[in-house]
Every structure is written in C-alpha cells, then in structure tokens.
Amino acid sequence: MTLLSLIVALLLEQVRPLPVRQIVLDPLHRLSGILVERFNDGQARNGVVAWLLPVVSVAAGGALAFFLLWLVHPLLAVVFNIAVLYLTMGFRQESHFFTDIHLALRMGELDRARSLLGEWRGGQYVGASSCEVARLAIEEGLVAAHRNVFGVIFWFIVLPGPSGALLYRLARFLGEEWGGRNDAEFGQFGRFARKAFELIDWLPARLTAASFSIVGDFEDAVFCWRTQAMLWADRASGILIAAGAGALGVRLGMPVHESGEIVERPEMGVGEEADADYMQSTVGLIWRALVLCLLMLALLVIAGWVGA
C-alpha cells in the first residue's frame, strides 16, 4: 500500500502539477503568522510550544484519520495517503524553475536565466556567468529534490499513514520560515524550529546522498562527501551538494556573483565546470536515485510477503 501510494502520487504530480503556492504555502504562511503573533516573545521556550502545537497535532491527526478510514474501507485510506502525498511531495513543486533556467541557457538567453534564478533563490545575479547560473541551479535542484521528494518519502515510510509526510513538510516549512530569521525583534523564537528540522532531516539527507552516490560515480561522490561537505555553511545541504557533485563529476560551489558582490564559497565536487549539459545530467541522477528508492521499497514489500 505504501509503494502504491507513492507511485500514484508521483504519477499524478507529473500529469497535473500542484499549484503549491496557493494551496500549500499560502495557508502555511497564514498559520505561521498567527502562531508568531500569539506566541513570539523573543524567547526560545515559546518557540518550542509554537512548533509542537501544529506539527504534533497535524501529524497525529493524519495518523488518526488514516486508521479511521482504514476501518471504514482500506481503499479510502489509500486515497487519503495519495492525497496527502500529492500535497506534500513532488518534483514539480520547484522543478519548473530548474527546467526554465536549463532551457534559457540552452537558447543562450543568459539574462532570462539570471532572472529566473533570482526568482527561485531570492537574490540578484546580474553579473553571474552562464557557468555560475548552472552551478547555482544544480545546487538548488539537488537540495530541492531531497526536500520535496526523498525526505518526504523517508518519513512517509517510517511513520504510520501519511503522518510522516505531514511531519516532514511542516517541520521543513517552520525550520525555513522561523529558523532562518536572525532579526532582533524575532529573537530566539525560531531556534527550536531550526534544530528540530536539522534532527528530522539528519538521516534522510544522508540516505539521499547515498542514493546519489550509488547511481552516479560512487568513488568521487563518497570522496567529496567525506572531504568537502563539512565546509558548507548548512551541513545537510553540503552533504547533498558534495555527494551530488561527485556523482555527476562536476564542480559546484566556488565564488559567485550575487546581489552585486562576489560571494566566496568552498569548492564542491570534482571534474569539469558546470553548464547546461550537467543540468540535464542532474535530472537523470535524481530520477535514477528515485527509481533506486522505489526498487528498494519494492524489495522490502516482496520480502515481507515471502516472510509471511
């Protein structure tokens, strides 16, 4: 049932991509605003309460709804799983930026590629070369694939019903929305949200990096993971980018032109300079990693049948 729900949700999302901003992000932003208004006094303690309230209640509610629907009819529970996965998981949630940037670079439309990258990442890349744009898009694509697909899949498998998918999606949103704020007015309110998501994403990020390594250049991926990942500011992103770059045989990281200045970053990966061709290779790497995960899950299902 878990494998079936994943496959159907992935196919559905490919056929009819979800308008994430209107259906998912806008309600989450409104919820975040309400929680901040009611609980934020600048202290970390209230940040714990404000995080636990929506995350635990939504995850527990998802599990309860699943079991109640299962009692009525198992098919209803499967449909519920698929619906939740459709809302919380998908390549297409951010991949349209990656696809449009790739096409723009192919067509030689560097200014358009820079503009699209700015919309995606939130910065300005007027002085960025085509190689810099490709590097940044590949980095963003590797991390987004993990957080939109592989991380959700892991927790969907681990916890009952769709509760794991809901847990991961909410924890990710609050970790980014609250954990990334450093302004004095916000105080330490977001510290727990950041730490909680780091903990929740610790194992999934490493399993995704391992999947990249297996379906790509294994030796280079492991080498880059071991020697370069710790140099990145965000450790989980560093692991994904280093392993992905090594698996692809491309160099990522390195200084880039962003928001009118040169941002120094460590070099990640080995091999050649990033370009549009490596962006296409990135898509193939991610799909191969997904197929590997589904095959492993299928083998577990078969082993369970045989054992029974």
Solvent accessible surface area in square Angstrom, and as a share of the most:
residue,aa,sasa,rsa
1,M,86,0.38
2,T,41,0.24
3,L,35,0.18
4,L,99,0.49
5,S,0,0.00
6,L,0,0.00
7,I,66,0.34
8,V,53,0.30
9,A,0,0.00
10,L,11,0.05
11,L,111,0.55
12,L,71,0.35
13,E,3,0.01
14,Q,55,0.25
15,V,125,0.72
16,R,175,0.64
17,P,53,0.33
18,L,16,0.08
19,P,70,0.44
20,V,16,0.09
21,R,145,0.53
22,Q,118,0.52
23,I,81,0.41
24,V,16,0.09
25,L,37,0.18
26,D,50,0.26
27,P,52,0.32
28,L,24,0.12
29,H,75,0.33
30,R,152,0.55
31,L,60,0.30
32,S,4,0.03
33,G,40,0.38
34,I,84,0.43
35,L,9,0.05
36,V,33,0.19
37,E,147,0.66
38,R,189,0.69
39,F,54,0.23
40,N,39,0.20
41,D,82,0.43
42,G,17,0.17
43,Q,100,0.44
44,A,18,0.14
45,R,182,0.66
46,N,40,0.21
47,G,0,0.00
48,V,46,0.26
49,V,73,0.42
50,A,0,0.00
51,W,16,0.06
52,L,75,0.38
53,L,96,0.48
54,P,8,0.05
55,V,0,0.00
56,V,83,0.48
57,S,62,0.40
58,V,57,0.32
59,A,13,0.10
60,A,58,0.45
61,G,35,0.34
62,G,5,0.05
63,A,16,0.13
64,L,111,0.55
65,A,33,0.26
66,F,13,0.05
67,F,99,0.41
68,L,96,0.48
69,L,52,0.26
70,W,104,0.37
71,L,142,0.71
72,V,108,0.62
73,H,96,0.43
74,P,59,0.37
75,L,112,0.56
76,L,77,0.38
77,A,0,0.00
78,V,16,0.09
79,V,82,0.47
80,F,52,0.22
81,N,2,0.01
82,I,26,0.13
83,A,47,0.37
84,V,10,0.06
85,L,0,0.00
86,Y,36,0.14
87,L,70,0.35
88,T,6,0.04
89,M,2,0.01
90,G,0,0.00
91,F,23,0.10
92,R,91,0.33
93,Q,16,0.07
94,E,40,0.18
95,S,31,0.20
96,H,87,0.39
97,F,40,0.17
98,F,14,0.06
99,T,80,0.46
100,D,44,0.23
101,I,0,0.00
102,H,26,0.12
103,L,98,0.49
104,A,0,0.00
105,L,25,0.12
106,R,123,0.45
107,M,129,0.58
108,G,64,0.61
109,E,75,0.34
110,L,49,0.25
111,D,104,0.54
112,R,106,0.39
113,A,0,0.00
114,R,47,0.17
115,S,64,0.41
116,L,22,0.11
117,L,0,0.00
118,G,13,0.12
119,E,115,0.51
120,W,27,0.10
121,R,77,0.28
122,G,67,0.64
123,G,17,0.16
124,Q,122,0.54
125,Y,4,0.02
126,V,119,0.68
127,G,47,0.45
128,A,0,0.00
129,S,48,0.31
130,S,54,0.35
131,C,43,0.26
132,E,20,0.09
133,V,0,0.00
134,A,0,0.00
135,R,12,0.05
136,L,0,0.00
137,A,0,0.00
138,I,0,0.00
139,E,4,0.02
140,E,46,0.21
141,G,8,0.08
142,L,0,0.00
143,V,20,0.11
144,A,12,0.10
145,A,7,0.05
146,H,0,0.00
147,R,36,0.13
148,N,3,0.02
149,V,0,0.00
150,F,10,0.04
151,G,0,0.00
152,V,0,0.00
153,I,10,0.05
154,F,38,0.16
155,W,46,0.16
156,F,6,0.03
157,I,75,0.38
158,V,76,0.44
159,L,55,0.28
160,P,66,0.41
161,G,10,0.10
162,P,0,0.00
163,S,5,0.03
164,G,0,0.00
165,A,0,0.00
166,L,32,0.16
167,L,27,0.13
168,Y,0,0.00
169,R,16,0.06
170,L,12,0.06
171,A,0,0.00
172,R,20,0.07
173,F,10,0.04
174,L,1,0.01
175,G,9,0.09
176,E,86,0.39
177,E,56,0.25
178,W,2,0.01
179,G,6,0.06
180,G,55,0.53
181,R,106,0.39
182,N,139,0.71
183,D,60,0.31
184,A,103,0.80
185,E,156,0.70
186,F,2,0.01
187,G,26,0.25
188,Q,94,0.42
189,F,0,0.00
190,G,3,0.03
191,R,112,0.41
192,F,63,0.26
193,A,1,0.00
194,R,84,0.31
195,K,109,0.46
196,A,10,0.08
197,F,15,0.06
198,E,81,0.36
199,L,140,0.70
200,I,21,0.11
201,D,2,0.01
202,W,135,0.47
203,L,80,0.40
204,P,2,0.01
205,A,0,0.00
206,R,42,0.15
207,L,85,0.43
208,T,4,0.02
209,A,0,0.00
210,A,32,0.25
211,S,10,0.07
212,F,0,0.00
213,S,1,0.01
214,I,104,0.53
215,V,32,0.18
216,G,25,0.24
217,D,64,0.33
218,F,114,0.48
219,E,137,0.62
220,D,47,0.24
221,A,0,0.00
222,V,44,0.25
223,F,109,0.46
224,C,0,0.00
225,W,60,0.21
226,R,179,0.65
227,T,63,0.37
228,Q,24,0.11
229,A,0,0.00
230,M,94,0.42
231,L,103,0.51
232,W,39,0.14
233,A,113,0.88
234,D,57,0.30
235,R,122,0.44
236,A,20,0.15
237,S,11,0.07
238,G,0,0.00
239,I,1,0.01
240,L,0,0.00
241,I,5,0.03
242,A,0,0.00
243,A,0,0.00
244,G,0,0.00
245,A,0,0.00
246,G,0,0.00
247,A,9,0.07
248,L,26,0.13
249,G,20,0.19
250,V,0,0.00
251,R,67,0.24
252,L,0,0.00
253,G,0,0.00
254,M,24,0.11
255,P,59,0.37
256,V,1,0.00
257,H,70,0.31
258,E,38,0.17
259,S,67,0.43
260,G,87,0.84
261,E,113,0.51
262,I,101,0.51
263,V,48,0.27
264,E,135,0.60
265,R,35,0.13
266,P,43,0.27
267,E,79,0.35
268,M,0,0.00
269,G,2,0.02
270,V,45,0.26
271,G,48,0.46
272,E,114,0.51
273,E,59,0.26
274,A,0,0.00
275,D,57,0.30
276,A,13,0.10
277,D,75,0.39
278,Y,37,0.14
279,M,0,0.00
280,Q,92,0.41
281,S,50,0.32
282,T,0,0.00
283,V,51,0.29
284,G,25,0.24
285,L,0,0.00
286,I,15,0.07
287,W,100,0.35
288,R,111,0.40
289,A,0,0.00
290,L,1,0.01
291,V,75,0.43
292,L,39,0.19
293,C,35,0.21
294,L,32,0.16
295,L,102,0.51
296,M,104,0.46
297,L,13,0.06
298,A,23,0.18
299,L,106,0.53
300,L,120,0.60
301,V,40,0.23
302,I,85,0.43
303,A,60,0.47
304,G,44,0.42
305,W,181,0.63
306,V,124,0.71
307,G,69,0.66
308,A,123,0.95
